[in-house]
Amino acid sequence: MLAKRIIPCLDIKEGKTVKGINFVNFRDAGDPVALGKAYSEQGADELVYLDITASYEGRKTFTELVRKVAANVNIPFTVGGGINEMSDVDRLLNAGADKVSLNSSALRNPRLITEIAKNFGVQVCVVAIDANFEKGNWCCYLNGGRVSTGRDLFQWAKEAQERGAGEILFTSMTHDGVKNGYANSALAQLNEMLNIPVIASGGAGKKEHFRDAFEIGKADAALAASVFHFGEISIGELKEYLEKENICIRK
């Protein structure tokens, strides 16, 4: 059995780490380089950095940030936000990122997934999906959860895999920031239909939620933000707890 991964996520806005609830009401969570270094030292398995306001100027700032992160952490990290073409991927990988995460750009131009997989390898391409549960279905959203596409979560995840995605990062907008647990039934369904890793995102509030994401949701990794950023759960105590719960985790 592959060991489960714990992944802190850092949303970056104007060079700072921020955290919101249901994709709005952001508050400052600290310096992204210092946080990443601390998580690396505490035993996080990977990191995710998302540039949530990827304007042109933001891109330049973010690329410099990626360089600083690469110089300060010794674990793999994924970067996303404003990746619309191959040159963006090249720029971020050259700055030191291990993987890139596509969201809106992949929905608008699914061929981008294929191009990245072909040129850089499937292991580099993470397709992030923001979906909201409404009227009995999981609907995919663009632009940081602002624009509904009408596309079904499961159909899109399947297509992304077929086009060359190496992982799916599924964030439940319904659960994001409210700390009531992950969308485990949807996670389990994704795991059942896909043969690539699925990362759970949105809803972590206590250690038991991570256990449930792995046991009930069958997730390969669990991503969280505020519980780590604001010191509610330490990565060390989380891993200790999961080990006691017989979850196979990385040491």
C-alpha positions, 0 to 999 in steps of 0.5 A: 500500500502506498503511504498517504500524504499530508499536504499543507496548502498555501494560497498566495495573494500579493506575496502573502499567505491568506485563507478564506471560508467557502472561497471568500473572506480571506485573512492573512496567514503569514509569510509563505517561505517561512511557513513552507520551511516550517512545514518541511521541517515538521514532516509535511510530505509535500506543499502546494502554493496557489497564486490566487490573484495571478495577474501579470505583476502577480506572476513575476512576484510569484515566480520569485517566490517559487525560487525562494521556496525552492531554496528553503524547503527540501520536500516536493512542492506544486504551484498553480495559478495563472498557468495558461500555456507551456511557457508558464510551466517551463518558467515555474519548473525552472524556478524550482517547482516539482509539479504544476497545478491547472484548474480554470485553464485546463477546463478552458483548454483541455489540450494543455493537460496533454501538452504538459504530460507529453513535454514534461511527464504526467508526474508534473501535471496536477489537475485541480478541480473546484466543485460545489454540490448543488441540486444533487450534483457536483458542478465544476467552477472556474476562476477561484470558484466564481464561475459555474461551468455546468460540467460534472466533477466525475466526467471532468476528472475522468477526461483529465486522467485520459488526457494525461493528468498525473493527479486530481486535486479535488476541492469541495467548495461546499466544505472549504474552510468550514472544518466539518470534514472532507467530501468523503462520498465524492472522494470515494467515487473518484477513487473508484473510477480513477487509477491516478492519485486523488488529493482531498481538499476542503473541510479539515477541522480535526485529526479525525477528518484526515483519517476519514478522508483516507479510510472512507474517502480512499484519498491518496493525500489530504490537503489542508490550510487553516488548521496548519496555518493557525496552529490548530493541528501540528503535522507531527501530532497528526501523523502520530494520530494517524499511525495509531489509527493504522493509516499507512503514512510517510515517516 
